[in-house]
Amino acid sequence: MSPKNNLVLKLFSIFLVWLTFLPSLHASDDQEPLFEEMKKLLHHKSFTVRALLQTVADFQRHRSFSGNNGFSIATTRLSLSGDLDKKFSYFFQFDFTKSPAVLDAKLSYQFSTAFGIDAGLFKTPFSREYLTYAANIDFINRSQVVSTLAPKRQIGFQFSGSLAKQLVRYNFGAFNGNGLDGNNNDNDKFLYVGRLSVFPKILQSDYFEIGVNYAESQDERISFGNDFINNFNGKRALIGADFRLILNKFLVSGEFISAKLEPRNQNEITPKGYQATVGYFVNKKSQLLVRWDSFDADGGQPKSEWLILGYNFFPTQITELQVNYVMPVDETSDYNQLLINLQLSF
């Protein structure tokens, strides 16, 4: 590591330690009267307004990641949701930094806890990390394999429900398959996605989920995340598994996704990847994280492996500071990336 990078890392380490133990930000009085007042105004069973703002700083001595050194508004979201009469509910979400701005437009009907129907535009039931709301993910970005291969948001419908006293949850749906690229299907075929999750009651854990995922489709012109493949035409099949365990102050999670892609008139490729994460809450407002992030494109591109150090700080219930230090294992320290996210979410 160069002296300049070493100095920067030391300074940020000192800064994080200072935040972790700063007395004024860890006072015993956790009351937030203005936030409680806002909840009374915006959060109701039939009509709730939520917002998310993420401002990200991105620095790398020698750029290898997309973009440039500097600052960006990663997302500016507004959502409207609520329950309606006769077991109906709705969810709309807009992101004013993207085009199209509509991220979600979902109408739901809940027959019972065991069976419900969702229709519209929403996240397909594949990958726990992707299904987690953007404000609540552990790191600033999702893992490489989730960002690249997961089917993400689609237009379609799904059946879902909880069984065995909510120890098991299932989701299965049919979707257009071409994401947010258009309001119509790209062909006469559909993307089928399913997820099964179990919530074991062992270890006296605060939260424990194990999930398996499957998806398949016949595609015409779709694009995968991170510009992995554009205008893909052929068969797609995905399998995945994930888990998340929160036990006292500790967090352990992992996810694996493998794809079988059969482009027309081209050789089959089988990209795959995984992430493994360990976290620890130093106190109520500070969390330390470590992640190993691996993605194998299986298309002549080198395998991408990162070691990511993370720090999350929660000054209030609706604000967060995230700091990530991304170290590509096959590169020198000049290619390490520093990401900082200042977030407001209510």
Secondary structure, DSSP 8 states (H G I E B T S, - for coil): --HHHHHHHHHHHHHHHHHHH-GGGG-S----HHHHHHHHHHB-SS-EEEEEEEEEEEEESS--SSS-SEEEEEEEEEEEEEE-GGGEEEEEEEETTSSS-EEEEEEEEEEETTEEEEEEEEE-S--HHHHS-GGG-SSSS--HHHHHHS--EEEEEEEEEEETTTTEEEEEEEE-SSTTS-SS-SSS--EEEEEEEE----TT-SEEEEEEEEEEEEEEEE--GGGS-SSEEEEEEEEEEEEEEEETTEEEEEEEEEEEEEETTS--B--EEEEEEEEEEEETTEEEEEEEEEEE--SSS--EEEEEEEEEEEEETTEEEEEEEEEETTS-GGG-EEEEEEEEE-
